[in-house]
Amino acid sequence: MKIYRFDTEHLATVYVAAIIESLMATKANPVLGLATGATTVNLYRQLVEFHQQGLSFSHVTTVNLDEYVGLPAGHPQSYHQFMHCHLFEHLDIPADQTFLLNGVTTDVAAECERYDRIISSYPIDLQILGIGRNGHIGFNEPDISLKTLTHVITLSPDTIAANARFFSEPKAVPTQAITMGIQSILQAKVIILMAFGRNKAHSVKRALSGEVSTRVPASFLQMHPNVTFVLDKEAAIELGTETFFQLSRS
Ligand code: GLP
């Protein structure tokens, strides 16, 4: 487990974008596991800048973590739309190399199985994660047990409240999502969890310094052999100084 603390979110995102570029340069057909949410916006902007400077993504495959149940791909707050607007429409990845969950499927079980087959067929080289204020990764919410593979989950009140900022009103936030399971996330060869801002500091602390617990799904990352937490100063504020490699002037 590596913990990198950067002075700013900008430096942190440039660092993660450079790791993605390096993977793309060394692997013929890299598979990226991608997340959504505010944490990833600047990372995707950086990747788009790389593309505008000549970096091709045509050999990349992407697999997204999750999607809201009930939002069609064209809904402004669907994760399909998020990925399209922030990344895919600006890059040269063929559409059939981008995999997302269908939030309006009429057969949820079949959709989960379809996704697990995709994850098996395209083993993820690098999984990008954010973290919820409650310690969730993907939409694996704190509970007495966690599901290993792709599944439907009822969102916690805290997650609904946190994500309400993207919707017209809290009542418009879907109450369920489909998400890759914990085991699927942990199967990625390399995992980078990004967290920025003071409101992530407590979940980062609990993920890193507590016991591995289903009450803090991100704590399961402690069991993975190649995880890096990429933080800004605020997100790292509750960590002891012994814990991290500091890419910082202070
Ligand atoms: C969302 C997503 C996660 C994301 C997390 C943090 O609900 N399901 O994949 O990492 O919560 O989101 P944000 O980056 O907007 O804080």
Boltz pocket constraint, residues with backbone or C-beta under 6 A from the ligand:
constraints:
  - pocket:
      binder: B
      contacts: [[A, 35], [A, 36], [A, 37], [A, 38], [A, 39], [A, 40], [A, 65], [A, 66], [A, 129], [A, 130], [A, 131], [A, 132], [A, 133], [A, 136], [A, 137], [A, 138], [A, 139], [A, 159], [A, 163]]
      max_distance: 6.0
